[in-house]
């Protein structure tokens, strides 16, 4: 039983609402939104006994939004 974790930070010119919608479109129907607020979103995908989680936190920046992302892949 092992897991994979990754985190990263990007800056985008989009606001949270636009960025979250783009993320949902890119991840497609396999990922399901488990929670969403104006500043954070979490999505989950289940496949073959594993769970993949993407958690995004967005905060305002002078030129858009700073996005902090975390990805975790772990067995169910």
Secondary structure, DSSP 8 states (H G I E B T S, - for coil): --EEEEEEEEEESS-HHHHHHHHHHHHGGGSEEEEE-SSEEEEEEEETTEEEEEEEEEEEETTEEEEEEEEEEEE-
